[in-house]
Amino acid sequence: MWSPLLLALMVVPLLVGCASVPSMDAAVRVPPPPPVIQFGVDTFAFPNESRTKNRGKPDLYANYCFLMARAVTQFHRFARFDPTGPKLSPEEYETRVAMVVSHAPWQDPLPLDDRVVFPGYASLYALSRDEEHAVKAGLGSPVWTWFHWTNWRVVFPVPGAQQEQVARETLAELQAGRPVQFLVTNFPTWELNHTVLAYDYRIGDNGGVVEFVVYDPNDPYVPGIISFDRADRRFIATHLFDTTEGAIRAFRMYYQPLL
């Protein structure tokens, strides 16, 4: 018998906001809008590093994927860049990064005048390239992201209806100009228990597949692709860094206080 926790993990996402989410048929007929963010501009210049591929590396920056994907949304909503302003010290940039990520990622975007300003840089990519140490320090520790209660969803099977709901909600969010953070897994294979940020999508020629374009914190150089097969009602890791192509499960993260 399924536990109450399992039922809650499956049912609550189906109930949240479902009345306002259009059908898949309606969603795929809407022409895709411009990408919500620009890859290589609004994303980080450094990667979340793999422990297994960087054994013995000093200052290894590993296990930060949840924090980095979430921070891209936070910078999108709560920061602005002023390339004409005078550059600050690394300590000042660290403080300002910490101010940005102190905002909950589901909060409404701040007016431009109320956002945290980063003078001397035109983008998050440029800032994180030149001030990598300060940005990493400002992002803080990833420890609490490891214990987020919804992470336990990866160990349970989920019905196709729930996965279709995730796809529908993601299309609606992207059409409204909001990026969507995914928790993705192919558990029980110990290859992919990870997070990425969807910021764009494409519809296949026959409308049977939706390709979500994602920022993968493990790969700051090339966008990833996660596809949704409408017939099978499942997600597929089409192109994710160091991941075998195949069926996965995807869940939304950090879009409500408990989700």
C-alpha positions in Angstrom: 0.0 0.0 0.0 1.3 3.5 -0.8 2.2 5.6 2.1 0.5 9.0 2.9 3.8 10.7 2.1 3.8 9.1 -1.4 0.2 10.1 -2.0 0.9 13.7 -0.9 4.0 13.9 -3.2 1.9 12.7 -6.1 -1.4 14.5 -5.5 -0.4 17.9 -4.2 1.4 19.0 -7.4 -1.7 17.8 -9.4 -3.9 20.1 -7.4 -1.8 23.2 -7.2 -2.9 25.6 -9.9 -4.4 22.9 -12.1 -7.6 24.8 -12.8 -5.7 27.6 -14.6 -3.3 25.5 -16.6 -4.4 25.0 -20.3 -4.5 21.5 -21.9 -1.4 20.2 -23.7 -3.3 20.6 -27.1 -4.0 24.2 -26.3 -0.5 24.9 -25.0 1.4 23.5 -28.0 -0.7 25.6 -30.4 0.7 28.8 -28.9 3.8 30.0 -30.7 6.8 29.8 -28.4 7.7 33.2 -27.0 11.4 34.4 -26.8 13.5 32.6 -24.3 12.9 33.6 -20.7 16.7 34.1 -20.1 19.8 34.1 -22.4 22.1 31.2 -22.0 25.7 32.4 -21.5 24.4 35.8 -20.4 22.0 35.1 -17.5 23.7 31.9 -16.4 26.9 31.1 -14.5 30.3 31.0 -16.2 31.6 28.3 -13.9 30.2 24.7 -13.5 29.0 22.6 -10.6 31.8 20.1 -10.6 31.6 16.3 -10.5 33.3 14.6 -7.5 33.9 11.4 -9.4 35.6 13.3 -12.4 37.7 15.6 -10.2 39.1 13.4 -7.5 41.7 15.2 -5.5 41.0 18.6 -7.0 41.5 21.5 -4.5 38.6 23.8 -3.9 36.2 21.5 -5.6 32.9 23.2 -6.2 30.6 20.1 -6.1 27.0 19.5 -5.0 25.9 23.0 -5.7 23.5 22.3 -8.6 20.3 23.0 -6.7 21.6 26.2 -5.4 23.0 27.4 -8.7 19.8 26.7 -10.8 17.7 28.4 -8.1 20.1 31.4 -8.1 19.6 32.0 -11.8 15.9 32.5 -11.2 16.7 34.7 -8.2 19.1 36.9 -10.3 16.4 37.0 -13.0 13.9 38.4 -10.6 15.8 40.4 -8.0 19.1 41.7 -9.6 20.1 44.1 -12.3 23.4 44.9 -13.9 25.0 48.3 -14.6 28.0 48.0 -16.9 28.7 51.7 -16.8 29.1 51.8 -13.0 32.4 51.6 -11.2 33.5 48.1 -10.2 33.3 47.1 -6.5 35.6 45.0 -4.3 35.1 41.3 -4.2 33.7 41.6 -0.7 31.1 44.0 -1.9 30.1 41.7 -4.8 29.9 38.8 -2.3 27.5 40.8 -0.1 25.3 41.7 -3.0 25.1 38.1 -4.3 24.0 37.1 -0.8 21.3 39.8 -0.8 19.9 38.4 -4.1 19.7 34.8 -3.0 18.1 35.8 0.3 14.9 36.3 -1.7 12.6 33.3 -2.1 12.7 32.2 -5.8 8.9 32.1 -6.0 8.4 35.7 -5.0 7.3 38.2 -7.6 10.1 40.1 -9.4 11.1 43.3 -7.9 10.7 46.7 -9.7 14.0 47.6 -11.4 14.7 50.4 -8.9 14.4 48.0 -6.0 16.7 45.3 -7.3 20.2 44.6 -6.1 22.6 46.4 -8.5 25.9 45.0 -9.8 27.9 47.9 -11.2 30.7 47.2 -13.6 29.2 44.2 -15.2 26.6 43.7 -17.9 25.5 40.2 -16.9 25.6 37.3 -14.4 27.9 35.4 -16.8 30.4 38.2 -16.9 30.2 38.8 -13.2 30.7 35.1 -12.3 33.5 34.8 -14.8 35.6 37.6 -13.4 34.5 37.4 -9.7 34.1 33.6 -9.4 35.3 33.4 -5.8 33.1 36.2 -4.6 30.0 34.9 -6.4 30.6 31.4 -5.0 31.0 32.8 -1.5 27.9 34.9 -1.8 25.8 31.9 -3.0 26.5 30.2 0.3 26.2 26.6 1.4 24.2 24.0 -0.5 23.6 21.8 2.6 20.0 22.7 3.1 19.2 22.0 -0.6 20.2 18.4 0.0 17.5 17.9 2.6 14.6 19.7 0.9 11.6 17.5 1.7 10.5 17.1 -2.0 13.8 15.5 -2.9 12.4 12.2 -1.7 10.1 12.2 -4.7 12.9 10.6 -6.7 12.5 7.2 -5.0 8.8 6.8 -6.0 7.1 5.9 -9.3 4.8 8.5 -10.7 1.8 8.2 -13.1 1.9 9.6 -16.6 -0.9 12.1 -15.6 1.4 13.7 -13.1 4.3 14.0 -15.6 1.9 15.5 -18.1 0.8 18.0 -15.5 4.4 19.0 -15.0 4.8 19.5 -18.7 1.6 21.6 -19.0 2.6 23.8 -16.1 6.0 24.3 -17.5 4.7 25.4 -20.8 2.3 27.8 -19.1 5.1 29.3 -17.0 7.5 29.7 -19.9 4.7 31.4 -21.9 4.3 33.8 -19.0 8.0 34.6 -19.0 9.0 32.6 -15.9 11.8 29.9 -15.8 11.0 26.6 -14.3 13.4 24.6 -12.1 13.2 20.8 -12.5 14.2 18.1 -10.2 15.2 15.3 -12.6 16.0 11.6 -11.9 16.4 8.2 -13.5 16.5 6.5 -10.1 17.1 3.6 -9.3 20.0 4.2 -11.7 22.5 6.3 -9.7 23.4 8.5 -12.7 20.9 11.4 -12.5 19.6 12.9 -9.4 20.0 16.5 -10.3 18.3 19.8 -11.1 18.2 22.0 -14.2 16.3 25.2 -15.2 14.0 25.2 -18.2 14.0 28.6 -20.0 12.8 27.9 -23.5 11.0 25.2 -25.5 10.4 23.8 -29.0 7.5 21.8 -30.4 8.3 18.9 -32.7 7.0 18.8 -36.3 4.0 16.7 -35.4 3.4 18.2 -32.0 4.0 14.9 -30.3 7.2 15.9 -28.6 8.0 19.1 -26.6 11.7 19.9 -26.2 12.5 21.9 -23.1 15.7 23.9 -23.4 17.5 23.9 -20.0 20.4 25.4 -18.2 22.3 22.6 -16.6 24.6 23.8 -13.8 27.0 21.0 -14.6 27.5 22.4 -18.2 27.9 26.2 -18.5 28.9 25.9 -22.1 26.0 24.2 -23.9 22.3 24.3 -23.2 20.7 20.9 -22.4 17.5 19.4 -23.7 14.8 17.5 -21.9 12.0 16.2 -24.1 8.4 15.3 -23.2 6.8 12.5 -25.2 3.1 13.3 -25.3 2.0 9.9 -26.4 3.9 8.0 -23.6 3.5 10.9 -21.1 7.1 10.8 -20.0 10.2 12.9 -19.9 13.4 11.9 -21.7 16.9 13.1 -21.1 17.6 14.0 -24.7 20.8 15.9 -24.0 22.0 16.4 -20.5 25.7 16.6 -19.4 27.2 13.1 -18.7 23.7 11.5 -18.7 22.6 8.5 -20.9 19.7 9.4 -23.1 16.5 7.8 -21.9 13.4 8.0 -19.8 13.5 10.1 -16.6 11.1 11.7 -14.2 10.8 15.4 -13.7 9.3 17.5 -10.9 9.0 21.2 -10.4 10.9 22.8 -7.6 11.0 26.1 -5.7 7.7 27.5 -7.1 5.7 27.5 -3.9 6.9 27.7 -0.2 6.5 24.0 0.2 7.2 22.9 -3.4 
